[in-house]
C-alpha cells in the first residue's frame, strides 16, 4: 500500500461555482492506476466527485482525462504522488466529465453501396491501423489546428480515410474531408503522441487523404504555385 496526495479539478456549471483544484490524500495499492485513485476519492472521501469510466481495461476510451497536462486513459496510467487530474480540453459537464457527444456526432458514418464490393487484402491491411480508435477524443484535446483554423479534428480525418479506402462505402469522402479542413492540419503529430492506441493519424490518414485529393485535382492554388516554382528554379 502507498499514500498519495493528488489534486483533482472540480467544477459544476449547474450551480455556478468557480472551477478549482481540490487536494485529496488516500491510500491505494502499489501499482494503482489513476482510475483507482478516483474510485478511492469517490468511495471514501467525496462521493460528489463526477468522472466517467466503463471497461477499466483501456478498450472503451470513456475514462480519458489529463494527468499533469497530458491526456491519458485513467484506467491505464499509473497513479503518482502529486499528480494533477483535470478533464480533457472539451466542454465540461461536471468535474472530470466532458461532453463528447457533439464531436462524436461529427464523425462520418458508413454508407453502404447497393452492390456489395468486397475489399482486397491490401485494402484491409491499409484500413487496419485506422480501426483501433476507441473515440476517447484525447487527440481532440491537444490539436493546435482546431484553435486557429476550421480543421474538424484528427479522429474525424482518421474516419474519412477509413471510409475512403473501403470499396463498400458509397459516399465520396475526399471533397468532404477538404471542407472539414484537410489541408489545415499542421502535421505536428500531437494527436499520435497522446493516442492510447498509437494510431498514426497524420501519416496513415491525413497525408493519404491529401495525396488522393491532389491526384483528383483538388490541389490548392498556393500548392500549385509552389510546385511551379520548384519546376522552374
Secondary structure, DSSP 8 states (H G I E B T S, - for coil): -EEEEEEEEE--TTTT---EEEEEEEEE-TT-BHHHHHHHIIIII-TT-----SSSSSSS-TTEEEETTEEEETTTSB--TT-EEE--SS-EEETTEE--HHHHTTS----B-SS-----HHHHHHHHTTS------HHHHH-SHHHHS----HHHHHHHHHHHH-TTB-S-HHHHHHHTTGGG-----HHHHH-TT---HIIIIIHHHHHHHHHTT---HHHHHHHHHHHH-
